[in-house]
Amino acid sequence: MLTGRLLAGRRIPPTLAGRRSLTGQALSLAASTAISQVLYAVLLAGAARGSAPAAFGETVKAIGLGTFLAGVLDLGFTAYSLRELAAGRMRTGDYWDGLRTKLIVGVLLAGASTVVAAVCWRADLVAGAAVVALSRMLSVGAVVPNRAACQTGRVGTVLLVERSAALAVFVAVTTAGSAGSLVAFWCALVTGAVLGGGVGVALSGGGREFLASWRPVNPWSAVGGYGTFTLAVNLGALDTVVLGIAGGSAHAGMYGAVSRWTQPVQLLSQSYGAAAAPVIAAAGSAREAVRRTRGSLWLIGVGVAVCALLAAGAGRLVPVLLGEGYRDAAPVLALLSASAAVVLVNQPLVALLQARGYDRLVGRATMTAVLAYLCGVWALAGSWGADGAALASLLAQGALMTTLAFGVAVLLLRPPEVGNRTVPAGTPASPETGQERTSL
């Protein structure tokens, strides 16, 4: 098993996370992520302006497919490693071996898929998706040790270096006039990922370990429920596709036009969860983890309040921003805002349960909720259209929240367990044997 080998490398001190301000980490990570997304949006806009809509549409397809494949290939390895590094149960050398193995497997699969696609399908689409997937795997994987050590400033630096370098390369290539905007986009994407990954490895102090002799391992051998959770999240992105098939393109367009409006609010909760995970994993018990993180829960409250305002003002906001032709999308936005508020509440529950060893419960519950959501979209789209899809989202998230809240209640009420032995509440779990439990 990956974490069982004692290779050369260091452990991240489990107490490091608890000494830092969780609120400051979450806000710092949210700010750097928001800026990087703006830079990426500018990059996409530049690529779109210099190409025909049909050609750019193929690039968008490749980006979407590559993002999906990156999640599938990761299969929870990143989130699992983050927890184990933060808790001091994994050495950084073990992590770098796992990351390199994952990248090598990705390269082999990408090459084989491109060859097969050249014979019987679209080699250009598959090759583009492979570039996106490998770039994402490298840039995300390079910052995991820094995330585990709660070095969110360094994580933000890597994000900004990656996007800034990509934008600079794009401008340089298009200005030179030797290549089209789409060629410049792909050059920028690869260059940004390589530079960002290199900076991430360097800031983690893992340059020597990353470049040391590679020892192949199975990075997915112990990911447990993290893999199920990752697959569920990726499946959830197919909602618009299901709606388009079952309800028609008009409803899919109406749903897609407003479904992204809650993302800025969810960015705050995602940043909170990313910053809280190592803090919770490093805590001696679940109750201690709650004490360390509850002072920053007001961030979630702010997000819920914004969702409530968005839902209340949907009737006026949608026609102003999208035009009268999209007035029927106002109820969709209201329902999706309510669903987003539930997602915000679910985020700290997911972070607590996963980081304390209940990742299998979270994975199974999330997969069940996503499958129910997609089935609900299919069942309601015919008669209710986009409204039905939004309602299915709200109901699925509400059911997931009930399950997660039950899991948290059980976790906090029962005495912590180490292995098969029950210990008094408040007794720190051994970094070598694990946390309270690994499943419900």
C-alpha positions as CSV (number, residue, x, y, z in Angstrom):
1,M,0.0,0.0,0.0
2,L,1.2,3.5,-0.9
3,T,1.1,4.8,2.7
4,G,2.7,1.7,4.2
5,R,6.1,2.0,2.6
6,L,8.8,4.0,4.4
7,L,10.6,5.6,1.5
8,A,12.9,8.5,1.6
9,G,10.9,11.7,2.3
10,R,9.5,13.8,5.0
11,R,6.2,14.0,6.8
12,I,4.2,17.2,7.1
13,P,3.7,18.0,10.8
14,P,0.1,17.2,11.8
15,T,0.0,20.3,14.0
16,L,1.0,22.7,11.3
17,A,-2.5,23.2,10.0
18,G,-4.0,24.1,13.3
19,R,-1.7,27.1,13.8
20,R,-3.0,29.0,10.9
21,S,-6.2,31.1,10.4
22,L,-8.7,29.1,8.5
23,T,-10.7,32.2,7.5
24,G,-7.5,33.8,6.0
25,Q,-6.7,30.6,4.2
26,A,-10.1,30.3,2.6
27,L,-10.3,34.0,1.6
28,S,-6.7,33.9,0.2
29,L,-7.5,30.7,-1.8
30,A,-10.8,32.1,-3.0
31,A,-9.2,35.4,-4.2
32,S,-6.3,33.6,-6.0
33,T,-8.7,31.1,-7.6
34,A,-11.1,34.0,-8.7
35,I,-8.2,35.9,-10.3
36,S,-6.9,32.8,-12.1
37,Q,-10.4,32.1,-13.4
38,V,-10.6,35.6,-14.8
39,L,-7.2,35.2,-16.5
40,Y,-8.4,31.9,-18.0
41,A,-11.6,33.5,-19.2
42,V,-9.5,36.2,-20.9
43,L,-7.5,33.4,-22.5
44,L,-10.6,31.7,-23.8
45,A,-12.0,34.9,-25.1
46,G,-8.8,35.6,-27.0
47,A,-9.0,32.1,-28.6
48,A,-12.6,32.6,-29.5
49,R,-12.1,36.0,-31.1
50,G,-9.5,34.7,-33.4
51,S,-11.3,31.6,-34.6
52,A,-14.7,30.7,-36.2
53,P,-17.4,29.6,-33.8
54,A,-17.4,26.0,-35.1
55,A,-13.7,25.6,-34.7
56,F,-13.7,27.1,-31.2
57,G,-16.6,24.8,-30.4
58,E,-14.4,21.8,-31.0
59,T,-11.8,23.3,-28.6
60,V,-14.5,23.7,-26.0
61,K,-15.5,20.0,-26.5
62,A,-11.9,19.0,-25.9
63,I,-11.7,21.1,-22.8
64,G,-14.9,19.6,-21.3
65,L,-13.9,16.1,-22.2
66,G,-10.3,16.6,-20.8
67,T,-11.6,18.0,-17.6
68,F,-13.9,15.0,-17.2
69,L,-11.1,12.6,-17.9
70,A,-8.8,14.3,-15.5
71,G,-11.3,13.7,-12.7
72,V,-11.8,10.1,-13.7
73,L,-8.0,9.4,-13.8
74,D,-7.5,11.1,-10.5
75,L,-10.2,8.8,-8.9
76,G,-9.9,10.6,-5.5
77,F,-6.1,10.2,-5.2
78,T,-5.5,14.0,-4.7
79,A,-8.1,14.4,-1.9
80,Y,-7.0,11.2,-0.2
81,S,-3.3,12.2,-0.4
82,L,-4.2,15.7,1.0
83,R,-5.8,14.1,4.1
84,E,-3.0,11.6,4.7
85,L,-0.2,14.2,4.2
86,A,-2.0,16.6,6.6
87,A,-2.4,13.9,9.2
88,G,1.3,12.9,9.0
89,R,0.5,9.4,7.8
90,M,2.0,9.8,4.3
91,R,5.5,10.8,3.4
92,T,6.0,13.4,0.6
93,G,8.2,10.9,-1.2
94,D,5.3,8.4,-1.3
95,Y,3.1,11.1,-2.7
96,W,5.5,12.1,-5.5
97,D,5.8,8.5,-6.5
98,G,2.0,8.2,-6.7
99,L,1.7,11.4,-8.7
100,R,4.4,10.3,-11.2
101,T,2.7,6.9,-11.6
102,K,-0.6,8.6,-12.3
103,L,1.0,10.9,-14.9
104,I,2.8,8.1,-16.6
105,V,-0.5,6.0,-16.8
106,G,-2.2,9.1,-18.2
107,V,0.4,9.6,-20.9
108,L,0.2,5.9,-21.9
109,L,-3.6,6.0,-22.1
110,A,-3.5,9.3,-24.0
111,G,-1.1,7.9,-26.6
112,A,-3.1,4.7,-27.0
113,S,-6.4,6.6,-27.2
114,T,-5.1,9.0,-29.8
115,V,-3.8,6.2,-32.0
116,V,-7.2,4.3,-31.8
117,A,-9.1,7.5,-32.4
118,A,-7.0,8.2,-35.5
119,V,-8.3,5.0,-37.0
120,C,-11.9,5.0,-36.1
121,W,-12.9,8.4,-34.6
122,R,-11.6,12.0,-34.0
123,A,-7.9,12.0,-33.2
124,D,-7.8,15.8,-32.9
125,L,-10.6,15.8,-30.2
126,V,-9.0,13.0,-28.2
127,A,-5.5,14.5,-28.5
128,G,-6.8,17.9,-27.2
129,A,-8.7,16.2,-24.4
130,A,-5.5,14.3,-23.4
131,V,-3.5,17.6,-23.3
132,V,-6.2,19.2,-21.1
133,A,-6.3,16.2,-18.8
134,L,-2.5,15.8,-18.4
135,S,-2.1,19.6,-17.9
136,R,-4.8,19.6,-15.2
137,M,-3.3,16.5,-13.4
138,L,0.1,18.1,-13.3
139,S,-0.9,21.6,-12.1
140,V,-3.4,20.3,-9.5
141,G,-1.0,17.5,-8.2
142,A,2.0,19.8,-7.8
143,V,0.3,21.9,-5.1
144,V,-1.0,19.1,-2.9
145,P,1.9,19.1,-0.3
146,N,1.6,22.9,0.0
147,R,-2.2,22.5,0.5
148,A,-1.6,19.8,3.1
149,A,0.7,22.2,5.0
150,C,-1.9,25.0,4.8
151,Q,0.5,27.1,2.6
152,T,-2.4,28.7,0.7
153,G,-0.2,31.6,-0.3
154,R,2.0,29.3,-2.2
155,V,-1.0,27.5,-3.8
156,G,-2.2,30.9,-4.9
157,T,1.2,31.8,-6.3
158,V,1.2,28.6,-8.4
159,L,-2.3,29.3,-9.7
160,L,-1.4,32.8,-10.8
161,V,2.0,31.7,-12.3
162,E,0.2,29.1,-14.4
163,R,-2.5,31.4,-15.7
164,S,-0.2,34.5,-16.2
165,A,2.4,32.4,-18.1
166,A,-0.3,30.9,-20.3
167,L,-1.8,34.3,-21.1
168,A,1.7,35.7,-21.8
169,V,2.5,32.8,-24.2
170,F,-0.8,33.3,-26.0
171,V,-0.2,37.0,-26.5
172,A,3.4,36.3,-27.7
173,V,2.4,33.6,-30.2
174,T,-0.5,35.5,-31.6
175,T,1.5,38.8,-31.8
176,A,4.2,37.0,-33.7
177,G,1.6,36.1,-36.3
178,S,3.1,32.7,-37.0
179,A,0.2,30.7,-35.7
180,G,-3.6,31.0,-35.3
181,S,-5.3,31.7,-32.1
182,L,-6.2,28.0,-31.4
183,V,-2.6,26.9,-31.9
184,A,-1.6,29.7,-29.5
185,F,-4.2,28.6,-27.0
186,W,-2.8,25.0,-26.9
187,C,0.8,26.2,-26.6
188,A,-0.3,28.5,-23.8
189,L,-2.2,25.8,-22.0
190,V,0.8,23.4,-22.0
191,T,3.4,26.0,-21.1
192,G,1.3,27.3,-18.2
193,A,0.7,23.9,-16.8
194,V,4.4,22.9,-17.0
195,L,5.6,26.2,-15.4
196,G,2.9,26.1,-12.8
197,G,3.7,22.5,-12.0
198,G,7.4,23.2,-11.7
199,V,6.8,26.2,-9.4
200,G,4.5,24.0,-7.3
201,V,7.0,21.3,-6.9
202,A,9.8,23.8,-6.1
203,L,7.7,25.6,-3.5
204,S,6.8,22.3,-1.9
205,G,10.5,21.7,-1.4
206,G,10.1,18.4,-3.3
207,G,12.3,19.1,-6.3
208,R,14.9,16.5,-5.3
209,E,12.2,13.9,-4.3
210,F,10.2,14.5,-7.5
211,L,13.3,14.1,-9.7
212,A,14.6,11.1,-7.7
213,S,14.5,7.6,-9.0
214,W,10.9,6.6,-9.6
215,R,9.4,3.7,-7.7
216,P,6.1,2.6,-9.3
217,V,3.2,2.3,-6.9
218,N,-0.6,2.0,-7.2
219,P,-1.9,5.5,-6.4
220,W,-5.5,4.3,-6.3
221,S,-4.9,1.4,-3.9
222,A,-6.4,3.1,-0.8
223,V,-8.5,6.0,-2.1
224,G,-11.7,4.4,-0.8
225,G,-14.7,6.6,-0.9
226,Y,-12.8,9.5,-2.4
227,G,-12.9,7.7,-5.8
228,T,-16.6,7.2,-5.6
229,F,-17.1,10.9,-4.6
230,T,-14.9,12.1,-7.5
231,L,-16.8,10.0,-10.0
232,A,-20.1,11.3,-8.7
233,V,-19.0,14.9,-9.0
234,N,-18.0,14.3,-12.6
235,L,-21.3,12.5,-13.4
236,G,-23.2,15.5,-12.1
237,A,-21.7,17.6,-14.9
238,L,-23.9,15.6,-17.4
239,D,-27.1,17.2,-16.2
240,T,-27.4,19.6,-19.1
241,V,-26.8,16.8,-21.5
242,V,-29.6,14.7,-20.0
243,L,-31.9,17.7,-19.9
244,G,-31.2,18.4,-23.6
245,I,-32.1,14.9,-24.6
246,A,-35.2,14.6,-22.4
247,G,-36.5,18.1,-22.6
248,G,-35.1,19.6,-25.7
249,S,-32.4,22.1,-26.6
250,A,-34.5,25.2,-25.6
251,H,-34.8,24.0,-22.0
252,A,-31.2,23.0,-21.9
253,G,-30.2,26.5,-23.1
254,M,-32.4,28.1,-20.5
255,Y,-30.9,25.9,-17.8
256,G,-27.4,26.5,-18.9
257,A,-27.9,30.2,-19.2
258,V,-28.4,30.7,-15.4
259,S,-26.8,27.5,-13.9
260,R,-23.4,29.2,-13.6
261,W,-24.6,32.2,-11.8
262,T,-24.2,30.6,-8.4
263,Q,-20.6,29.5,-9.1
264,P,-18.9,32.7,-7.6
265,V,-20.7,32.0,-4.3
266,Q,-19.8,28.3,-4.4
267,L,-16.2,29.3,-5.0
268,L,-16.2,30.6,-1.4
269,S,-17.5,27.3,0.0
270,Q,-15.1,25.2,-2.1
271,S,-12.2,27.3,-0.9
272,Y,-13.4,26.9,2.7
273,G,-13.5,23.1,2.2
274,A,-10.1,23.0,0.6
275,A,-8.6,25.0,3.4
276,A,-10.5,23.1,6.1
277,A,-9.6,19.6,5.0
278,P,-6.0,19.6,6.3
279,V,-7.0,21.4,9.5
280,I,-9.6,18.7,10.2
281,A,-7.3,15.9,9.2
282,A,-4.6,17.1,11.5
283,A,-6.9,17.5,14.6
284,G,-6.7,14.9,17.3
285,S,-10.4,14.2,17.3
286,A,-13.6,15.1,15.4
287,R,-14.7,17.4,18.2
288,E,-11.3,19.2,18.2
289,A,-11.7,19.6,14.4
290,V,-15.0,21.2,14.9
291,R,-13.6,23.6,17.5
292,R,-10.8,24.6,15.1
293,T,-13.1,25.3,12.1
294,R,-16.4,26.6,13.5
295,G,-15.0,30.2,13.8
296,S,-14.9,30.4,10.0
297,L,-18.4,29.0,9.3
298,W,-19.6,32.6,8.9
299,L,-18.2,32.4,5.4
300,I,-20.8,29.7,4.6
301,G,-23.5,31.9,6.2
302,V,-22.5,34.8,3.9
303,G,-22.8,32.5,0.9
304,V,-26.3,31.2,2.0
305,A,-27.5,34.8,2.4
306,V,-26.2,35.7,-1.1
307,C,-28.1,32.7,-2.5
308,A,-31.3,33.9,-0.7
309,L,-30.9,37.3,-2.3
310,L,-30.3,35.8,-5.7
311,A,-33.4,33.6,-5.4
312,A,-35.5,36.6,-4.3
313,G,-34.4,38.8,-7.1
314,A,-34.4,36.2,-9.9
315,G,-37.6,37.6,-11.4
316,R,-36.0,41.0,-12.0
317,L,-32.4,40.0,-12.5
318,V,-32.9,37.5,-15.4
319,P,-34.8,39.7,-17.8
320,V,-32.3,42.6,-17.2
321,L,-29.2,40.5,-17.9
322,L,-30.5,38.0,-20.5
323,G,-33.4,39.8,-22.0
324,E,-37.1,39.2,-22.1
325,G,-36.7,36.0,-24.1
326,Y,-35.2,34.4,-21.0
327,R,-37.9,35.5,-18.5
328,D,-39.0,31.9,-18.0
329,A,-35.6,31.1,-16.6
330,A,-36.3,33.2,-13.5
331,P,-37.9,30.2,-11.6
332,V,-35.0,28.1,-12.7
333,L,-32.5,30.5,-11.2
334,A,-34.5,30.7,-7.9
335,L,-34.6,27.0,-7.5
336,L,-30.9,26.6,-8.4
337,S,-30.0,29.4,-5.9
338,A,-31.9,27.4,-3.2
339,S,-30.0,24.3,-4.3
340,A,-26.7,26.2,-4.2
341,A,-27.5,27.3,-0.6
342,V,-27.9,23.6,0.4
343,V,-24.6,22.8,-1.4
344,L,-22.9,25.5,0.7
345,V,-24.2,23.8,3.9
346,N,-23.1,20.4,2.6
347,Q,-19.5,21.5,2.0
348,P,-18.3,21.7,5.6
349,L,-20.2,18.4,6.3
350,V,-18.3,16.7,3.5
351,A,-15.0,18.2,4.6
352,L,-15.5,17.0,8.2
353,L,-16.6,13.4,7.3
354,Q,-14.0,12.8,4.6
355,A,-11.1,14.2,6.6
356,R,-12.1,12.1,9.7
357,G,-12.2,8.9,7.7
358,Y,-15.8,8.6,6.7
359,D,-15.0,9.1,3.0
360,R,-16.9,5.9,2.0
361,L,-20.1,7.2,3.5
362,V,-19.6,10.5,1.6
363,G,-18.8,8.8,-1.6
364,R,-21.8,6.4,-1.5
365,A,-24.2,9.1,-0.4
366,T,-23.0,11.6,-3.1
367,M,-23.2,8.9,-5.8
368,T,-26.7,8.0,-4.8
369,A,-27.7,11.7,-4.8
370,V,-26.2,12.4,-8.2
371,L,-27.8,9.3,-9.8
372,A,-31.2,10.3,-8.3
373,Y,-30.6,13.8,-9.6
374,L,-29.9,12.7,-13.2
375,C,-32.9,10.3,-13.0
376,G,-35.0,13.2,-11.7
377,V,-33.9,15.4,-14.6
378,W,-34.9,12.7,-17.0
379,A,-38.3,12.1,-15.4
380,L,-39.3,15.8,-14.9
381,A,-37.8,17.3,-18.1
382,G,-40.6,16.2,-20.3
383,S,-43.4,18.0,-18.4
384,W,-41.6,20.6,-16.4
385,G,-38.5,21.3,-18.6
386,A,-35.7,23.3,-17.0
387,D,-37.8,24.0,-13.9
388,G,-38.0,20.2,-13.3
389,A,-34.2,19.9,-13.6
390,A,-33.7,22.7,-11.1
391,L,-36.2,21.1,-8.7
392,A,-34.5,17.7,-9.0
393,S,-31.2,19.4,-8.1
394,L,-32.8,20.9,-4.9
395,L,-34.4,17.7,-3.8
396,A,-31.2,15.7,-4.4
397,Q,-29.0,18.1,-2.5
398,G,-31.6,18.2,0.4
399,A,-31.5,14.4,0.6
400,L,-27.7,14.4,0.6
401,M,-27.7,17.0,3.4
402,T,-29.9,14.8,5.5
403,T,-27.5,11.9,5.1
404,L,-24.4,13.9,5.7
405,A,-25.9,15.5,8.8
406,F,-26.8,12.1,10.2
407,G,-23.2,11.0,9.6
408,V,-21.8,14.0,11.4
409,A,-24.1,13.5,14.3
410,V,-23.0,9.9,14.7
411,L,-19.3,10.9,14.3
412,L,-19.6,13.5,17.1
413,L,-21.7,11.5,19.5
414,R,-19.8,8.2,19.5
415,P,-16.4,7.9,21.2
416,P,-13.4,8.1,18.8
417,E,-12.0,4.7,17.8
418,V,-8.5,3.7,16.8
419,G,-8.5,0.5,14.8
420,N,-11.0,-1.7,16.6
421,R,-10.4,-0.2,20.0
422,T,-12.7,2.5,21.5
423,V,-10.9,5.2,23.3
424,P,-12.2,8.1,25.5
425,A,-13.5,11.1,23.6
426,G,-10.8,13.8,23.1
427,T,-8.0,11.2,23.0
428,P,-5.8,12.0,19.9
429,A,-5.8,9.4,17.2
430,S,-2.4,7.9,16.4
431,P,-0.9,9.1,13.1
432,E,0.1,5.6,12.3
433,T,-3.2,3.8,13.0
434,G,-5.7,6.3,11.6
435,Q,-8.6,8.4,12.8
436,E,-11.8,7.5,14.5
437,R,-13.2,5.2,11.8
438,T,-12.9,4.6,8.1
439,S,-16.6,3.9,7.5
440,L,-20.1,3.9,9.1
